[in-house]
Amino acid sequence: MENSLNQIYKYIDDSKDEMIALWRDIVNLESYARERNNVNIVAQRLKEEFEKEGLSCRLVDVGEENGVTLVGELGSDRENKPVIFSGHMDTVFPTGTFGDKPFRIEEGKAYGPGVLDMKGGIIISLYVIKALNKINYNERPIKIIYSGDEEIGHVNSKGAEIIVNEAKGGICAFNMETGLVDNYLCVGRKGRMECHVTVDGVEAHAGNDFSSGKNAIAEMALKVIEIQKLTDLESGITVSVGKINGGTVSNAIPAQCTIEIDIRFDKMSDMDIVKEKIQDICKKTHIEGTSTKYEIVSSMAAYETTEDVMKYYNFVNEVSKKYGFGEMGYKRLGGSSDASYITIAKTPVLCSFGVQGQWNHTIKEYALVDSLLKRTKLISTIIMNLQKFQ
């Protein structure tokens, strides 16, 4: 074991410049989630890189407007349960947001669209496989599942279903999302729904014909109060009306009002409960003559902190301490990720295994370059010790 790990570490150290060069290429191939063709270009490039290491890969269409999902497997004939790498290839930044060739390194930090969230994590997974191939590792199959539409919540897509189906039967999964700078791992994430509500009223002149009007904003205001009351912090449920729009001018009774709601929850069992309560609120009419409709426009499942997740975390933490990578704390996060669907598939998964950094989804997004190598070594070490994970 020690000799094999030394070979792995040396290979990773020797590959630093090569790793950064590929990282640069993939970041500069921008892949905004709503630009399907650009996402698919990145998917094709990554498919070619993983195929060079012997993976059998395919690009799976998930929807007419969404980027493909990249699925690949190495050693499918190996007897033991597979190790899974998961995550996404799309980013939140429209092409050109950072100018041409946006990747750059300054004072040990790499910058660029998706450098942290989460193209650095994909590079780590590739070089873990490369390092294991160098020592002729053949204990387990290794599988990759990289989505092209995670950042838009798999709307109008089979993306989530594909992840669940492909992740079944794994011994464990590394979700290669944004690594946290405090060396913590994510063991749970809230699920999310976005709901849009529209109230239609009757427009009328506020002075000459007040009684004929049916005020959509007034009706909505009463509903907003009820919707906000659905928040239950003790249960991990938050409901926030984040956007409202209604009316045209101050001297007209408004004919329409719309709101957009952010709903978060810790447990999948709460998802339908909150949805039903919002539906009940929308069915109730306070001002006669108004009508209300609602729509769930997107949703992401909750990544629940199961016993298997914590067992996996404890194993990873012990390996990290034993081999000099330090104590790894754990926390739950409010943002969603595809780790939720790995858990639904009953494969233990830990999230935030990618390059470490901060400010993802902002123009300040950066990744610590040294963590690219450190995380590649750590994950390789964990895989080499998986015979101890039962």
Backbone hydrogen bonds in HBPLUS format (Angstrom, degrees):
<---DONOR---> <-ACCEPTOR-->    atom                        ^
c    i                          cat <-CA-CA->   ^        H-A-AA   ^      H-
h    n   atom  resd res      DA  || num        DHA   H-A  angle D-A-AA Bond
n    s   type  num  typ     dist DA aas  dist angle  dist       angle   num
A0005-LEU N   A0001-MET O   2.88 MM   4  6.14 161.3  1.92 158.0 163.1     1
A0006-ASN N   A0002-GLU O   2.95 MM   4  6.16 156.6  2.01 147.7 154.2     2
A0007-GLN N   A0003-ASN O   3.06 MM   4  6.32 152.4  2.14 144.1 151.1     3
A0008-ILE N   A0004-SER O   2.95 MM   4  6.25 153.2  2.02 145.8 153.6     4
A0009-TYR N   A0005-LEU O   2.82 MM   4  6.09 167.6  1.84 158.2 160.3     5
A0010-LYS N   A0006-ASN O   2.98 MM   4  6.11 160.5  2.02 145.6 151.1     6
A0011-TYR N   A0007-GLN O   2.99 MM   4  6.15 160.0  2.03 145.5 151.1     7
A0012-ILE N   A0008-ILE O   2.98 MM   4  6.27 160.1  2.02 153.5 158.8     8
A0013-ASP N   A0009-TYR O   2.94 MM   4  6.18 165.7  1.96 152.8 156.5     9
A0014-ASP N   A0010-LYS O   2.89 MM   4  6.05 163.3  1.92 153.1 157.8    10
A0015-SER N   A0011-TYR O   3.01 MM   4  6.11 125.4  2.32 136.8 150.8    11
A0015-SER N   A0012-ILE O   3.09 MM   3  5.03 136.5  2.29  95.3 108.0    12
A0016-LYS N   A0013-ASP O   3.35 MM   3  5.53 169.0  2.37 111.5 112.4    13
A0019-MET N   A0015-SER O   2.83 MM   4  6.01 158.9  1.88 164.0 171.0    14
A0020-ILE N   A0016-LYS O   3.00 MM   4  6.27 164.3  2.03 157.9 161.3    15
A0021-ALA N   A0017-ASP O   2.97 MM   4  6.12 153.8  2.04 143.5 151.1    16
A0022-LEU N   A0018-GLU O   3.08 MM   4  6.33 158.7  2.13 148.5 153.0    17
A0023-TRP N   A0019-MET O   2.93 MM   4  6.12 160.0  1.97 149.2 155.6    18
A0024-ARG N   A0020-ILE O   2.85 MM   4  6.05 158.2  1.89 149.0 154.4    19
A0025-ASP N   A0021-ALA O   3.05 MM   4  6.34 158.1  2.10 143.6 149.2    20
A0026-ILE N   A0022-LEU O   2.94 MM   4  6.19 164.1  1.96 157.9 160.9    21
A0027-VAL N   A0023-TRP O   2.97 MM   4  6.14 159.1  2.01 152.7 158.4    22
A0028-ASN N   A0024-ARG O   2.92 MM   4  6.04 161.7  1.95 152.3 157.7    23
A0029-LEU N   A0025-ASP O   2.99 MM   4  6.24 127.1  2.28 137.4 150.9    24
A0091-THR N   A0031-SER O   2.88 MM  60  5.82 147.6  1.99 137.2 140.3    25
A0035-GLU N   A0032-TYR O   2.88 MM   3  5.39 162.1  1.92 125.8 127.8    26
A0033-ALA N   A0091-THR O   2.94 MM  58  5.56 156.5  2.00 160.5 154.4    27
A0038-ASN N   A0035-GLU O   2.98 MM   3  5.61 123.0  2.32 116.0 129.3    28
A0039-VAL N   A0035-GLU O   3.14 MM   4  6.48 157.5  2.19 153.3 160.3    29
A0040-ASN N   A0036-ARG O   2.95 MM   4  6.19 159.4  1.99 155.2 161.1    30
A0041-ILE N   A0037-ASN O   3.01 MM   4  6.29 136.7  2.21 139.4 150.7    31
A0042-VAL N   A0038-ASN O   3.25 MM   4  6.58 158.9  2.30 148.5 152.0    32
A0043-ALA N   A0039-VAL O   2.95 MM   4  6.26 157.9  2.00 148.4 155.5    33
A0044-GLN N   A0040-ASN O   2.95 MM   4  6.09 155.3  2.01 142.0 147.5    34
A0045-ARG N   A0041-ILE O   3.06 MM   4  6.33 158.0  2.11 146.3 152.1    35
A0046-LEU N   A0042-VAL O   2.90 MM   4  6.16 165.0  1.93 157.2 160.9    36
A0047-LYS N   A0043-ALA O   2.87 MM   4  6.02 153.1  1.94 145.3 153.5    37
A0048-GLU N   A0044-GLN O   3.08 MM   4  6.34 155.9  2.14 146.4 151.5    38
A0049-GLU N   A0045-ARG O   3.10 MM   4  6.45 152.3  2.18 144.7 152.3    39
A0050-PHE N   A0046-LEU O   2.92 MM   4  6.18 164.8  1.94 160.0 162.5    40
A0051-GLU N   A0047-LYS O   2.92 MM   4  6.03 151.2  2.01 146.1 154.8    41
A0052-LYS N   A0048-GLU O   3.17 MM   4  6.35 138.5  2.35 139.3 148.4    42
A0053-GLU N   A0050-PHE O   3.02 MM   3  5.34 143.2  2.16 104.0 114.6    43
A0055-LEU N   A0050-PHE O   3.36 MM   5  5.81 160.0  2.40 142.4 137.0    44
A0054-GLY N   A0051-GLU O   3.00 MM   3  5.05 162.3  2.03 109.5 111.7    45
A0056-SER N   A0073-GLU O   2.87 MM  17  5.36 166.8  1.89 145.4 143.1    46
A0073-GLU N   A0056-SER O   3.08 MM  17  5.36 144.8  2.20 125.0 134.5    47
A0058-ARG N   A0071-VAL O   2.83 MM  13  5.53 150.0  1.92 160.9 170.1    48
A0071-VAL N   A0058-ARG O   3.05 MM  13  5.53 174.6  2.05 167.2 168.9    49
A0060-VAL N   A0069-THR O   2.80 MM   9  5.07 174.0  1.80 153.1 154.5    50
A0069-THR N   A0060-VAL O   2.97 MM   9  5.07 161.5  2.01 140.7 145.8    51
A0158-LYS N   A0062-VAL O   2.88 MM  96  4.76 146.0  1.99 124.3 135.4    52
A0066-ASN N   A0063-GLY O   3.35 MM   3  5.26 156.6  2.41 101.6 108.3    53
A0070-LEU N   A0146-TYR O   2.71 MM  76  5.00 160.6  1.74 155.9 154.4    54
A0146-TYR N   A0070-LEU O   2.83 MM  76  5.00 169.2  1.85 151.6 154.8    55
A0072-GLY N   A0144-ILE O   3.08 MM  72  5.15 155.0  2.15 138.9 141.0    56
A0144-ILE N   A0072-GLY O   2.86 MM  72  5.15 159.7  1.90 143.4 147.7    57
A0074-LEU N   A0142-ILE O   2.82 MM  68  5.19 156.7  1.87 151.3 159.4    58
A0142-ILE N   A0074-LEU O   2.97 MM  68  5.19 154.5  2.04 143.2 151.5    59
A0078-ARG N   A0075-GLY O   2.94 MM   3  5.45 168.0  1.96 120.5 123.8    60
A0171-ILE N   A0082-PRO O   2.92 MM  89  5.90 156.5  1.98 147.5 155.1    61
A0083-VAL N   A0141-PRO O   2.93 MM  58  6.34 157.0  1.99 154.4 154.7    62
A0143-LYS N   A0083-VAL O   2.77 MM  60  6.09 163.3  1.80 165.7 171.3    63
A0084-ILE N   A0172-CYS O   3.09 MM  88  6.33 155.7  2.15 148.8 155.3    64
A0174-PHE N   A0084-ILE O   2.81 MM  90  6.25 157.3  1.86 159.4 163.7    65
A0085-PHE N   A0143-LYS O   2.79 MM  58  6.18 152.7  1.87 153.8 162.9    66
A0145-ILE N   A0085-PHE O   2.82 MM  60  6.23 143.5  1.95 154.4 166.5    67
A0086-SER N   A0174-PHE O   3.06 MM  88  6.29 161.4  2.10 147.1 146.6    68
A0176-MET N   A0086-SER O   2.89 MM  90  6.09 165.0  1.91 163.5 159.0    69
A0087-GLY N   A0145-ILE O   3.19 MM  58  6.68 130.2  2.45 162.1 158.6    70
A0147-SER N   A0087-GLY O   2.88 MM  60  6.23 166.1  1.90 144.0 140.1    71
A0089-MET N   A0147-SER O   2.70 MM  58  6.01 158.4  1.75 175.8 176.4    72
A0097-THR N   A0094-PRO O   3.12 MM   3  5.87 152.3  2.20 148.5 148.2    73
A0099-GLY N   A0096-GLY O   3.05 MM   3  4.77 162.4  2.08 101.9 107.4    74
A0104-ARG N   A0111-TYR O   3.17 MM   7  5.37 148.8  2.27 136.3 140.3    75
A0111-TYR N   A0104-ARG O   2.79 MM   7  5.37 159.1  1.84 160.7 166.3    76
A0106-GLU N   A0109-LYS O   2.85 MM   3  5.33 158.4  1.90 154.7 157.7    77
A0109-LYS N   A0106-GLU O   2.95 MM   3  5.33 156.3  2.01 114.8 122.6    78
A0369-VAL N   A0108-GLY O   3.03 MM 261  5.63 165.1  2.06 146.3 150.3    79
A0110-ALA N   A0367-ALA O   2.76 MM 257  5.13 167.5  1.78 156.1 158.7    80
A0367-ALA N   A0110-ALA O   2.89 MM 257  5.13 148.0  1.99 140.5 150.4    81
A0115-VAL N   A0112-GLY O   3.14 MM   3  5.27 169.1  2.15 124.8 123.6    82
A0119-LYS N   A0114-GLY O   2.87 MM   5  5.71 159.7  1.91 163.8 170.7    83
A0121-GLY N   A0118-MET O   3.19 MM   3  5.46 126.0  2.50  99.9 112.4    84
A0123-ILE N   A0119-LYS O   3.15 MM   4  6.49 157.5  2.21 148.9 154.1    85
A0124-ILE N   A0120-GLY O   3.05 MM   4  6.36 153.8  2.13 146.3 153.4    86
A0125-SER N   A0121-GLY O   3.10 MM   4  6.40 161.9  2.14 146.7 150.2    87
A0126-LEU N   A0122-ILE O   3.06 MM   4  6.38 157.5  2.12 150.9 156.7    88
A0127-TYR N   A0123-ILE O   3.07 MM   4  6.33 159.7  2.11 152.1 156.9    89
A0128-VAL N   A0124-ILE O   2.87 MM   4  6.14 138.8  2.04 152.3 164.7    90
A0129-ILE N   A0125-SER O   3.19 MM   4  6.43 161.8  2.22 145.8 149.6    91
A0130-LYS N   A0126-LEU O   2.94 MM   4  6.28 154.8  2.01 143.4 151.2    92
A0131-ALA N   A0127-TYR O   2.94 MM   4  5.91 160.2  1.98 135.6 140.9    93
A0132-LEU N   A0128-VAL O   2.93 MM   4  6.17 159.8  1.97 151.4 156.9    94
A0133-ASN N   A0129-ILE O   2.87 MM   4  6.06 153.4  1.94 148.9 156.7    95
A0134-LYS N   A0130-LYS O   3.04 MM   4  6.31 141.3  2.19 142.5 152.8    96
A0135-ILE N   A0132-LEU O   3.22 MM   3  5.49 138.9  2.40 101.7 111.9    97
A0137-TYR N   A0132-LEU O   2.98 MM   5  5.26 171.9  1.99 151.0 149.5    98
A0136-ASN N   A0133-ASN O   2.98 MM   3  4.80 160.2  2.02 103.6 108.5    99
A0154-HIS N   A0149-ASP O   3.07 MM   5  5.40 159.2  2.11 163.1 156.6   100
A0153-GLY N   A0150-GLU O   2.86 MM   3  5.01 158.2  1.91 116.6 116.9   101
A0155-VAL N   A0152-ILE O   3.36 MM   3  6.25 148.7  2.46 121.7 126.2   102
A0162-ILE N   A0158-LYS O   2.96 MM   4  6.19 156.1  2.02 159.5 167.0   103
A0163-ILE N   A0159-GLY O   3.12 MM   4  6.39 157.3  2.18 147.8 153.2   104
A0164-VAL N   A0160-ALA O   3.08 MM   4  6.40 165.4  2.10 155.1 158.0   105
A0165-ASN N   A0161-GLU O   3.05 MM   4  6.27 168.9  2.06 151.3 154.3   106
A0166-GLU N   A0162-ILE O   2.90 MM   4  6.03 163.4  1.93 154.3 158.9   107
A0167-ALA N   A0163-ILE O   2.94 MM   4  5.92 140.4  2.10 148.3 157.9   108
A0173-ALA N   A0348-PRO O   2.83 MM 175  6.21 130.5  2.08 151.9 162.4   109
A0350-LEU N   A0173-ALA O   3.28 MM 177  6.64 154.9  2.35 154.9 156.9   110
A0175-ASN N   A0350-LEU O   2.95 MM 175  6.04 168.3  1.97 167.0 165.1   111
A0353-PHE N   A0175-ASN O   3.15 MM 178  6.04 169.6  2.16 153.8 153.7   112
A0354-GLY N   A0177-GLU O   2.80 MM 177  5.10 143.9  1.93 163.3 161.2   113
A0179-GLY N   A0355-VAL O   2.75 MM 176  5.02 151.1  1.83 145.1 137.6   114
A0357-GLY N   A0179-GLY O   3.05 MM 178  6.25 146.4  2.17 156.1 150.3   115
A0183-ASN N   A0180-LEU O   3.16 MM   3  5.64 158.5  2.21 119.9 121.2   116
A0185-LEU N   A0329-GLY O   2.84 MM 144  6.18 153.1  1.91 136.9 140.6   117
A0331-LYS N   A0185-LEU O   3.03 MM 146  6.47 143.4  2.17 158.5 166.7   118
A0186-CYS N   A0351-CYS O   3.17 MM 165  4.89 164.7  2.19 130.2 130.1   119
A0351-CYS N   A0186-CYS O   3.05 MM 165  4.89 169.5  2.06 153.9 151.2   120
A0187-VAL N   A0331-LYS O   3.00 MM 144  5.98 158.1  2.05 144.9 151.9   121
A0333-LEU N   A0188-GLY O   2.88 MM 145  6.33 158.3  1.93 152.1 154.9   122
A0189-ARG N   A0303-TYR O   2.94 MM 114  4.82 152.6  2.02 127.0 135.4   123
A0303-TYR N   A0189-ARG O   2.94 MM 114  4.82 149.6  2.04 135.5 144.1   124
A0190-LYS N   A0333-LEU O   3.14 MM 143  6.71 143.9  2.27 150.0 160.8   125
A0191-GLY N   A0265-PHE O   2.70 MM  74  5.19 161.7  1.73 163.5 161.4   126
A0265-PHE N   A0191-GLY O   3.11 MM  74  5.19 146.6  2.22 130.1 135.2   127
A0192-ARG N   A0300-MET O   2.89 MM 108  5.08 152.3  1.96 134.3 143.2   128
A0300-MET N   A0192-ARG O   2.68 MM 108  5.08 151.7  1.76 151.9 157.8   129
A0193-MET N   A0263-ILE O   2.86 MM  70  5.06 150.8  1.94 142.5 149.8   130
A0263-ILE N   A0193-MET O   2.93 MM  70  5.06 156.6  1.98 162.7 162.3   131
A0194-GLU N   A0298-SER O   2.96 MM 104  5.35 159.0  2.01 146.2 146.0   132
A0297-VAL N   A0194-GLU O   2.87 MM 103  5.73 141.2  2.02 151.5 163.7   133
A0195-CYS N   A0261-ILE O   3.03 MM  66  5.04 157.7  2.08 137.6 144.7   134
A0261-ILE N   A0195-CYS O   2.76 MM  66  5.04 160.2  1.80 154.9 161.2   135
A0196-HIS N   A0295-GLU O   2.85 MM  99  5.29 162.3  1.88 157.2 160.6   136
A0295-GLU N   A0196-HIS O   2.85 MM  99  5.29 142.3  1.99 149.2 160.3   137
A0197-VAL N   A0259-ILE O   3.03 MM  62  5.35 159.3  2.07 144.3 150.9   138
A0259-ILE N   A0197-VAL O   2.91 MM  62  5.35 152.1  1.99 150.8 158.7   139
A0198-THR N   A0293-LYS O   2.88 MM  95  5.43 168.8  1.89 163.7 166.8   140
A0293-LYS N   A0198-THR O   2.95 MM  95  5.43 158.0  2.00 153.4 160.7   141
A0199-VAL N   A0257-CYS O   2.82 MM  58  5.28 168.4  1.84 162.6 166.6   142
A0257-CYS N   A0199-VAL O   3.00 MM  58  5.28 146.6  2.12 146.9 154.0   143
A0200-ASP N   A0291-SER O   2.81 MM  91  5.30 163.0  1.84 157.4 163.0   144
A0291-SER N   A0200-ASP O   2.91 MM  91  5.30 151.8  1.99 147.1 156.1   145
A0201-GLY N   A0255-ALA O   2.58 MM  54  4.45 176.8  1.58 136.2 137.1   146
A0202-VAL N   A0214-LYS O   2.95 MM  12  4.58 155.6  2.01 120.4 127.9   147
A0214-LYS N   A0202-VAL O   2.96 MM  12  4.58 164.2  1.99 125.7 129.9   148
A0253-ILE N   A0204-ALA O   2.71 MM  49  5.11 164.6  1.73 160.9 163.4   149
A0209-ASP N   A0205-HIS O   3.11 MM   4  5.09 146.9  2.22 126.0 134.3   150
A0206-ALA N   A0251-ASN O   2.97 MM  45  5.07 168.6  1.98 130.4 129.1   151
A0212-SER N   A0209-ASP O   3.14 MM   3  5.67 142.1  2.29 112.5 122.4   152
A0213-GLY N   A0210-PHE O   3.08 MM   3  5.54 148.6  2.18 111.1 120.0   153
A0219-GLU N   A0215-ASN O   3.14 MM   4  6.43 160.6  2.18 147.2 152.5   154
A0216-ALA N   A0254-PRO O   3.14 MM  38  5.70 177.1  2.14 144.8 145.4   155
A0220-MET N   A0216-ALA O   2.93 MM   4  6.10 158.2  1.98 143.2 149.8   156
A0221-ALA N   A0217-ILE O   2.80 MM   4  6.01 152.8  1.87 151.0 158.5   157
A0222-LEU N   A0218-ALA O   3.33 MM   4  6.62 154.9  2.39 146.5 150.5   158
A0223-LYS N   A0219-GLU O   3.24 MM   4  6.58 152.0  2.32 143.2 151.1   159
A0223-LYS N   A0220-MET O   2.99 MM   3  4.95 114.0  2.44  94.0 110.8   160
A0224-VAL N   A0220-MET O   2.76 MM   4  6.03 153.4  1.83 158.0 166.0   161
A0225-ILE N   A0221-ALA O   3.29 MM   4  6.54 157.6  2.35 145.4 149.2   162
A0226-GLU N   A0222-LEU O   3.44 MM   4  6.75 157.7  2.50 139.7 144.9   163
A0227-ILE N   A0223-LYS O   2.83 MM   4  6.09 157.8  1.88 155.1 162.2   164
A0228-GLN N   A0224-VAL O   2.91 MM   4  6.07 166.0  1.93 156.1 158.7   165
A0229-LYS N   A0225-ILE O   3.32 MM   4  6.47 141.3  2.48 136.8 146.0   166
A0230-LEU N   A0227-ILE O   3.02 MM   3  5.54 163.6  2.05 115.2 120.5   167
A0231-THR N   A0228-GLN O   3.28 MM   3  6.08 172.4  2.29 120.2 122.5   168
A0232-ASP N   A0237-ILE O   2.79 MM   5  4.94 152.7  1.86 131.2 140.6   169
A0235-SER N   A0232-ASP O   3.04 MM   3  5.47 131.1  2.29 108.5 120.6   170
A0237-ILE N   A0232-ASP O   2.98 MM   5  4.94 161.9  2.01 141.1 136.1   171
A0236-GLY N   A0233-LEU O   3.10 MM   3  4.86 149.4  2.20  94.6 104.0   172
A0238-THR N   A0264-ARG O   3.03 MM  26  5.18 157.0  2.09 133.2 139.7   173
A0264-ARG N   A0238-THR O   2.87 MM  26  5.18 164.0  1.89 153.8 158.3   174
A0240-SER N   A0262-ASP O   2.87 MM  22  5.19 165.9  1.89 154.2 159.0   175
A0262-ASP N   A0240-SER O   2.83 MM  22  5.19 168.1  1.84 153.1 154.5   176
A0242-GLY N   A0260-GLU O   2.95 MM  18  5.92 142.9  2.09 157.2 168.9   177
A0260-GLU N   A0243-LYS O   2.92 MM  17  5.12 147.4  2.03 140.2 144.0   178
A0245-ASN N   A0258-THR O   2.87 MM  13  5.30 152.6  1.94 155.4 159.0   179
A0258-THR N   A0245-ASN O   2.75 MM  13  5.30 161.7  1.78 158.2 164.5   180
A0247-GLY N   A0256-GLN O   3.31 MM   9  6.27 148.6  2.41 165.7 174.2   181
A0252-ALA N   A0249-VAL O   3.39 MM   3  5.78 152.6  2.47 118.5 116.5   182
A0270-ASP N   A0267-LYS O   2.99 MM   3  5.53 152.2  2.07 112.3 120.3   183
A0271-MET N   A0268-MET O   3.09 MM   3  5.32 150.0  2.18 106.5 115.3   184
A0274-VAL N   A0270-ASP O   3.03 MM   4  6.18 167.6  2.05 156.4 157.2   185
A0275-LYS N   A0271-MET O   3.14 MM   4  6.31 161.8  2.18 145.4 151.1   186
A0276-GLU N   A0272-ASP O   2.93 MM   4  6.04 155.7  1.99 143.6 149.3   187
A0277-LYS N   A0273-ILE O   3.06 MM   4  6.35 152.6  2.14 144.8 152.3   188
A0278-ILE N   A0274-VAL O   2.99 MM   4  6.27 158.0  2.04 155.3 160.3   189
A0279-GLN N   A0275-LYS O   3.03 MM   4  6.25 154.1  2.10 143.7 151.3   190
A0280-ASP N   A0276-GLU O   2.96 MM   4  6.24 151.1  2.05 145.1 152.5   191
A0281-ILE N   A0277-LYS O   3.03 MM   4  6.31 154.7  2.09 145.7 152.1   192
A0282-CYS N   A0278-ILE O   2.97 MM   4  6.22 155.5  2.03 148.9 155.4   193
A0283-LYS N   A0279-GLN O   3.02 MM   4  6.27 139.4  2.19 142.3 153.3   194
A0290-THR N   A0287-ILE O   3.17 MM   3  6.05 151.4  2.26 147.3 148.1   195
A0306-THR N   A0304-GLU O   3.10 MM   2  5.76 120.9  2.46 107.8  91.8   196
A0310-MET N   A0306-THR O   3.16 MM   4  6.51 160.3  2.20 148.8 152.9   197
A0311-LYS N   A0307-GLU O   2.91 MM   4  6.11 150.5  2.00 147.1 155.9   198
A0312-TYR N   A0308-ASP O   2.99 MM   4  6.12 158.2  2.03 145.5 150.9   199
A0313-TYR N   A0309-VAL O   2.87 MM   4  6.17 156.3  1.92 146.8 154.1   200
A0314-ASN N   A0310-MET O   2.93 MM   4  6.10 165.6  1.95 147.5 150.6   201
A0315-PHE N   A0311-LYS O   3.14 MM   4  6.38 155.1  2.21 143.7 150.1   202
A0316-VAL N   A0312-TYR O   2.96 MM   4  6.24 166.5  1.98 156.3 159.5   203
A0317-ASN N   A0313-TYR O   2.84 MM   4  6.06 164.1  1.86 160.4 164.8   204
A0318-GLU N   A0314-ASN O   3.08 MM   4  6.23 156.8  2.13 144.0 149.6   205
A0319-VAL N   A0315-PHE O   3.04 MM   4  6.34 160.5  2.08 153.6 158.7   206
A0320-SER N   A0316-VAL O   2.88 MM   4  6.08 162.4  1.91 152.8 158.1   207
A0321-LYS N   A0317-ASN O   2.99 MM   4  6.21 161.2  2.02 149.8 153.9   208
A0322-LYS N   A0318-GLU O   2.95 MM   4  6.05 164.1  1.97 148.6 153.6   209
A0323-TYR N   A0319-VAL O   3.06 MM   4  6.15 154.9  2.12 152.4 157.2   210
A0325-PHE N   A0320-SER O   2.77 MM   5  4.81 149.1  1.86 161.9 157.0   211
A0324-GLY N   A0321-LYS O   3.34 MM   3  5.38 168.6  2.35 107.5 108.7   212
A0340-SER N   A0337-SER O   3.33 MM   3  6.34 170.9  2.34 122.4 123.7   213
A0341-TYR N   A0338-ASP O   3.07 MM   3  5.47 131.4  2.32 107.6 117.7   214
A0342-ILE N   A0339-ALA O   3.17 MM   3  5.09 125.9  2.48  93.7 107.8   215
A0343-THR N   A0339-ALA O   3.08 MM   4  6.39 155.6  2.14 151.6 157.4   216
A0344-ILE N   A0340-SER O   3.03 MM   4  6.35 152.9  2.10 142.6 150.4   217
A0345-ALA N   A0341-TYR O   3.11 MM   4  6.24 136.8  2.31 129.6 139.9   218
A0345-ALA N   A0342-ILE O   3.12 MM   3  5.04 125.5  2.43  90.8 105.1   219
A0347-THR N   A0342-ILE O   3.28 MM   5  5.83 166.7  2.30 157.1 153.5   220
A0346-LYS N   A0343-THR O   2.82 MM   3  5.00 158.8  1.87 110.3 116.1   221
A0368-LEU N   A0356-GLN O   2.72 MM  12  5.69 169.5  1.73 169.5 170.7   222
A0358-GLN N   A0366-TYR O   3.27 MM   8  5.88 137.8  2.46 139.1 150.6   223
A0366-TYR N   A0358-GLN O   3.16 MM   8  5.88 160.4  2.20 161.9 166.0   224
A0362-THR N   A0359-TRP O   3.16 MM   3  5.71 133.0  2.39 142.7 141.4   225
A0365-GLU N   A0362-THR O   3.16 MM   3  5.53 166.3  2.18 114.8 117.0   226
A0371-SER N   A0368-LEU O   3.05 MM   3  5.53 136.2  2.25 108.3 120.0   227
A0372-LEU N   A0369-VAL O   2.98 MM   3  5.53 152.0  2.06 115.0 123.3   228
A0374-LYS N   A0370-ASP O   3.14 MM   4  6.41 171.3  2.15 151.5 154.2   229
A0375-ARG N   A0371-SER O   2.90 MM   4  5.68 168.1  1.91 141.0 144.7   230
A0377-LYS N   A0373-LEU O   2.98 MM   4  6.25 158.6  2.03 155.2 160.2   231
A0378-LEU N   A0374-LYS O   2.91 MM   4  6.15 160.7  1.95 149.2 155.1   232
A0379-ILE N   A0375-ARG O   2.97 MM   4  6.05 174.0  1.98 149.6 151.2   233
A0380-SER N   A0376-THR O   3.13 MM   4  6.16 158.0  2.18 139.7 146.4   234
A0381-THR N   A0377-LYS O   2.95 MM   4  6.13 153.9  2.02 147.8 154.9   235
A0382-ILE N   A0378-LEU O   2.93 MM   4  6.26 154.5  1.99 151.8 159.0   236
A0383-ILE N   A0379-ILE O   2.99 MM   4  6.24 165.7  2.01 154.3 157.2   237
A0384-MET N   A0380-SER O   3.02 MM   4  6.24 152.4  2.10 144.0 151.8   238
A0385-ASN N   A0382-ILE O   3.02 MM   3  5.20 145.4  2.14 102.4 113.1   239
A0386-LEU N   A0383-ILE O   3.26 MM   3  5.20 170.7  2.27 107.7 109.6   240
A0388-LYS N   A0385-ASN O   2.95 MM   3  5.91 169.8  1.96 131.5 134.9   241
A0389-PHE N   A0386-LEU O   2.97 MM   3  5.04 159.8  2.02 106.2 112.9   242
